[in-house]
Amino acid sequence: MSKPTLHEALKLGSDTKRESSDLGRFGMGLVTASISMARKITVITKYNSQYVVGVLDLDVVSKGDWICHSREANEEEIGYLQKFIGLSKNGTAVILEKIDNLKNKNINSFVDTLSEKMGQIFRYFIQRGINISINNKEVDAVDPIASDISENVYSTKLYIDGHMINIRLNKIPLNHDVNPKVNMRNQGFYIIRNQREIASGQDLGIFQKHNDYNRMRGEIHFNTELDESMGVNFQKSGIRPNQAIVDKFREVFGIKIKQLRKILLEETNINRNNDIDNDSSKKKINERSADLLQPPGAKEVRNSPREPSKDRSSSSSQGRPRNPLKKKPSIADKVDFRYFSLGLDGVYAQFDTENKKTIITFNIDHPFYEEVHLKNKDNKKLTEALNFLAYSLGTSYLLCFNDENSSILDNYINYFSKNLKELIKP
């Protein structure tokens, strides 16, 4: 960057000319991303053989000096930048100091999560030959679509106000090797803006997430000309398409997704219960739910926007008083046990929440399921114990899950399942 460009980059809301292929839009990314983690930002940059340094320190800002201080780089700073860019004509290094807002304090865990996230978000750049390194270790591209093994079931192009949106819908094969990422959280559409992923696993209001769609993946590509129509937020970390685009997506994808769901169900050959009676397990969990730790999505939400508070003494439209005890909660209110074919190498079970319920999905192909669950399905006590164990494991997973540790938790379940598979073998 030149010195004027550097000065703009370290302002909240820069005034720089942008092309439709640019990753930035609002001129806030560098500063907001940096101060979300650290209190001091130092940028060393080289442009046309000139080395310049810019510094923004929040401790200085707190004293009333919201100014980016820029100057020529000294020898130490030049040497630091040259370690990364060599003799290249241009290059930039961003240094974060006074880090005070990292949720993940374990540096190894943080680096692993960061590497995976960077590999996924910038996969198209990495595939084109752009090198990204963390702690001197090169970041590999992470493809949630599994393009190398998945089947493209539909591709098309849409034009909105003369600007193109590229769309593709893929089906990951049943005997895949991309576990543990094939789950409800990762199913759906990945939004790619100028070759950078800005949102993952979206339903876009086109379908309702369900385990049936676990192997369905889609990508939607567009450039900055469609930012407003696609509802790109200032962090470029999500979208809210306008209604016209949502309606168009439904028109394009609606039937295709229904057809794909039918194919996926036929391939998995689902037996939803395998004659295993889970009613007693559900009943006990439901009865003791007040004393159980439950993930946020499985807790009852009162006075929510969708269910406005009502006076219990109010009358119905027919004039009869409402009886709050008339409708009792079903035994399946808090948990549901499901059965899907996730492959021999798939995880033992998947965990998610749906409509305020904890969903435990057993893999009917896993040896532990076949050797223990099925062979002891008439043993009520053992079936309950297995369900309680899976419920406790699942709720613990969901209670701990967040964007910072998702990879760790998924790997934990994956390793747990692999060891369980090996140990249960005859």
N, C-alpha and C positions, 0 to 999 in steps of 0.2 A: 504494500500500500504506500501511496505517496503520503507526505506529511498532512496535507489537507484532508485526504480520505481517512487517515488514521484518526484525526481529530473528530471527524464526523462519526466514525465507527464507535467511539467511546462516549457518544452522546445518546441519551434516551430519545430515539426518534431522529435518525440521521436524514440529511437531505442530500442523497446521492442518486445519480441516474441509474435506473434499473432496466434490465432487459427481461423479456418474457421467459428466458431460460434461467434467470437468477434464482438462487435458493432463498434469498432474503426478500422481504417485502416492506416491513414497517421500520427497519433500521433500529431494532431494539434487541435483536437476538444475542449479540455478543455480550452486551452489558447485563441483560436480565438473566441469561443463563449463568454468567459468571458470579454475579452477586447473590444468586440463589444458593451458592455453595461457599463463597469466600468474600472477604472484605477488601481485598486488594487485587487489582488486575494490572498486570504489566504486559504490554505488547511490544515485541521487538520485530521490526519488519524491514525488508529490503525491497527497494523499488528503483529500477534503473541504476543499480550499483550504489545507491544512497541508503545508509542504515539509519533508521529512526526509531525512537522509543517513546511510547505513550504510557502514562500511569494514571490510574483512577483508584484512589484510596478512600473508602467509606469513612474511615476515622477522620480524614481531612474534610470530607464532605459534611460530616456531622457538626463541624465547626463553622459551616456556612460557606465553604469554598467548593461549589459544584463545578469544578474545572478539571478538564483533562490536561495534565502537564506533559507536553511533548518536547523532545530535544533530540540532538544527534546521539547516536549510540556510542558508548565507550568501548574500549578494546575487549573487555571481559564480555560485554553483551554481544558484540559482533562474533566473538569466538563461540559463544553459546549457540547462536543462531546457525553458524556455519556447520556445527556438528550435525544439524538436521538437513540443511539444504545444500551443503557443499559449496560449489562454485555457481550454483544456479543464479540466474539474473534476478529472480524475484522469490520471495518466501516470507513466511510469518510464523512466529512462535507466540503463544499466549501462555503466560505464567500466572497461576492462581496462588495467592498467599493469604495467610490469616484465615484458613479454612475453618469455618465454625458451624456449618449447617449440613453435614453429611449424616444421613440416617444410618447408613451402614458403616459402622466404625471398624469393622474387620477389613483391613486393607486387601488381603488376598481375595476375600469374598467380593469386595467392591470392584476389584480389577476384573475378576471373572465375569461379573454381571455387566460391567461397562463394556468389556470386549464383545460379549454376545449381543448387547443392544446396538453397539456401533456396527457390528458385522451385519446385523439385520437391517438397520435404518439406512446404511450407506452401501448395501450389497451391490447395487448396480455400478457404483463408482469403483468398488474394489474389483468387480468382475472386468471392468474396463482397464484395469492396471494401476489404479490409484492405490498407493500404499498408506495404510493407517497402522501405527504402532502404539502400543501401550506398554510402558516399562521395557522398551526395546524388543517387545515381542509383536510380530506382525499379526494383525487382526484378519481372520478369515471371514469370507462372506457367509452369511447365514440366510438360507432361503426357506421361509416358512411355507412357501407354495410347493416345495420339493419338486421343482421343475424338471429335474433330471430323471425322476421316477414316476411322476404323476401323469395322468392322462388329461389332455385338454379336451373338455367336452363341449365347449362353446367359446367363440371369440367374435367380437364385433367392434365397430366404431360408431360412436354417436357424435353428432355435431350440435353444439349449443352456441347460438349466436356466432356461427361460423368457426368456432374453435372445437378441436377434436378431443374426444375422450376415448381412450383405448381400454377395452374391457376383455377380460378372459376369465373363464370358470374352469377350475381343475378338480380332478378326483384323485385323491391319494390312494394307492392300492392298499388292499387289506393287509397283506403281509409286508408292511412298510418297515423301514429302519430309521424312522425319524421320531420314535418315541423319546421322551414322554410328551411331546408337543401336540399330539393328536387328541384334543379334548374340546369341551364346549367353549372354553375361554378363547381358543385359538381358531375355531371354525369361523367362516365368514370371509369378509372382504378386507383386503389390505390396500390402503390408499397411498398412491405414489404420486407425489408432486415434484415435477422436474427431476425425476429419477431418485428422489429421496422419500422414504416411507414416513408419513406423518400420522398414520393411524393404523391400528392392527385389529383383526378379529371383529370387524364391524358388521352389524346386521342391516344398517341403513334403513330400518323400518320395512324391509322387503320380506323378511321371514322372522320367525320367532326361534331363538336358539334352543336346540334340543340335541341330545346325544345322537339322534339319527343323522345329523349333519357334521359329525366330527371329522369326517374325511373330505369335506367340501372346502375348497379354498378358491378365492377369487382375487383378482387385482384390477384396480381402476387407476389409470394413468391420465394425468392432465398437467397443464402448465399454469403459470401465474395469471394468465388472461382470464381464467375461470375461478380465481380465488373468491370473488364475491358470490358468484352463483353457487359454489361448492361450500361456502360458509367456513373458509379457513380462518382459524383464530390467530391472534397476534403471536402466539407461541409456536404456531404451525405444528401443533401436537394433536389436532383433531379437526373434524369437519361437521357442519350442520347444513347439508344441501337444502336449497330452497324447494318448495313443494313441487314446482314444475319438474325439477330434476328427479326428485324422489318418485313422482308419478311415472316418469320416463323409465327409470330403473325398474320399477315394478312391471311395467309393460314389457320390458326386454327380458327380465330375469324370472318373473313370476312362474310361468309355465316351465321354464328350464329347471328351476330349483325343485319344483314338485316332481318332475321327471327324474331328476338326479336322486332325490330322496328315495324314490321307489327302487331305483337301481341299487343304491347303497343298502337298503333293507334286504333286498334279495341276495346280495352278496354276503352279508353278514349272517343270514339265516337265523335271525333272532328268535330265541325262545325266552320270553320275558320272565318266566318264573321257574321253568324246569321242575314244576310240581313241588317246589320248596315253599313251605308255609311260613311266611314272615309276619303274619298278623300279630302274634304274641309279642314279637320283638318291637314292632311298630307301636303297639299299645303301651308297652312299658316305657318306651322312650317318650311317647306323647304324655303319659301320666307324670313322668318325672322331669319334664322339660324345664320346669321352673328352677330346678336345682342343677341343671346341666349348663355347661358353657357351650354357647351356640354361636356360629359365625353370623356376622351382621345381616347377611341376606336371608337368614333363616329365622330371624327374630320377628315377632309381630310388630308392625309399625302402626301406632295409633295416631289418629288425626292427621293422616298423610294427605297431600293434595288430591290424590285419587279417591280417598275415602274420607270426605269431610266429616267432622264430628257432628253427631246428631244427639238430640235430647232423648234419653231413653223413655221418657214419659210421653213423647209425641205420638200422635196417631197416624196410622197408615192412611192411604188415599181412600180406603173403604170405611174409615172411621173406627176401626178396631184398634185397641191399644196394642202396642208392640210388646211381645213377650221375649225378653232377652235370654230366657232359658229354653226357648222353643227349639232353637237350632244348636245341637251339640257338635263340638268339633269331631271330625272323623279320626279314626285311629291312624290315618296316614298324614295328618296335618304337619308333623314335624320332620318326617323322614320318608324316603321312598327308596326301596331296594330294586335295582334294575339289573338286567343281564344282557350283555352285548358281546359279540365276537370281536375281540380286539387283536387277535393273532397270537400265535404261540410265544412270540417275543414281546408281546404287549405287557403293560403293567397289570398287576394283580387286580387293582381297582382304581377307578377314577372318582374324583370328588368335586361336587359343584353345588350351587344353590339354585333353586327354581321355584318361583311363586311362594317364597317364604319357607320352603322345605329344603332340608339337606338331602342331596341326591347321592346315593352310593351306587356306583355302577360296577358290578363284578364282571371280570373278563372270563367268559365261559371257556376260553381256550387255555387259560393258565392251569398248569398241572395241579396247583394247590386247590383250585376250585373243583377240578375233576376228582382228585383223590380224597379231599376232605369234605367239601360242601355237598357234592352230589352223593357220595357213598354213605353219608351220614344224614341224609335229608329227613329220615324218619326219627332221628334222635332230636327231640324238641329242645332239650337243654343245651346240647352242643350247637345246634343251629342258632339259638339265641346268643350263646357265647360268641360265636363267630360274627354274628351281626353286630353285637355290641362292640367287639374289637374293631371291626371295620368302621363303625360309626364314630368311635372315639378317635381312631386314626384320621378319619376324614375331617371331623370337626377341628381337630388340632391343626391339620394342614390348612384348612380354610381360615381359621382364626389368625394364623401366623402369616398368611399369604399377603404380599403387597408387591408393587412393581420392583422394589429393590431386591427382594429375595426370591422372586418367582423361579429363577433358574435353579437355585439351591434346593428349594422344596421339590420341584419337579424331578431333579436328579436324585433326591433322597428317596422318593417313591419308586423311581426307576431302579436304583440299586437294591432297595428293599425287595422289589419284585423279582429281580434276577437272582438274588441269593435264595429267596424262598423257592424259586423254580428249581435251582440246583439241589437244594437240601431235600426237597420232597420226592425227587426222582428215586425209583426203586433201587 
